[in-house]
Amino acid sequence: MTWSVGQLRGQPPCARAGHTANWFRDKIIVFGGGDGNNIFNDIYIIEAESLMCQQLGRSHIQGVAPAARYGPRQHPFLLHLHHHRLVAG
């Protein structure tokens, strides 16, 4: 194993804590968290190989957005692999 620092490209999320980050296929999905002043309910997709980042806007998401969340105990995160559903509690 080798540690290295990569440079995120595109639209990276702001620095934050209390978020979830999950690996799904070749992507890292970041949800929620906070920056000390704000709590977020945003979703970012990071391509694992290229480190290209994209914030998912409302046009990419169906249903009612969850309230802003901070801390893994406040928002467990589950991906249903067969139906490509994101469930954030």
N, C-alpha and C positions, 0 to 999 in steps of 0.2 A: 504494500500500500504506500502511496506517495501523496503527501499533502501539497497542494499548489493553490495559488490565488488566481482566479480568473477575473476577467473584466466583463461585467454584464453589459449587454448592448440593447438597443431599442428603448423601451419604456420600463426600466426597472422600478420595483416598488421602493418607496422611501424607507429609510432605516426604521426598524420597528422591533417590538418585542411582543410576546404573548400571542403570536400567530401560529397557524399550523402550516406545515410544509410537507407535502406527500408526493412520493414518486409514483407516476402512472405512465407505464410504457416508457417513452423516451422524454417525458416531461416532468417538471416539478411544478406542483400547483400550490400556490401560497394564498391563504385565506385569512382575512381579518388581522387582528393585532392592534397595536397602538404605538404612538410615538411620544408619549408622555403628555401630550396636549389633546390628542384626538384618538378616538377608537374607530376602527374601520370595519366595513363589511365588503371590502373589495376583493377581487380575485385576480391574481396574476398567473400567467403561464410562462414558465421558463424552459426553453428547449435545452435539454441537458448537454448535448454535444456542442452546440454553437453558442450557448449562453444568451440567446436572443430572448428578450422579455416582451410580453404584451399584456396590457391590462384588458380583461374581458369587460366590454361595455354591456349595457342593457340589451342591445340588439343581439347579443350572443347567448343571452340567458333567458330561460322561460320561467314563469311562475313569480311568486312574491319573494323578493330578496329578504334574507334574514336580517335581524337587527345587528348592529355593529357588535363585535365580540372581542374580548381580550382574555387571554389565558387558556391553556388547553383544557382545564377543568370546566370552563364555561362554554367551550364549543368543540366537543369531539368531532372528528371529521372522518367520513366514510365514503369511499368510492365503491360503487357497485359495478364490478368489471363487465358483467354481461349486458348491462343496459346503459352504461355511461351516465349514471346518475350521481350527483353530488349531494350528500346529505350532511348538513352542518347543524348540530344540536345546540 
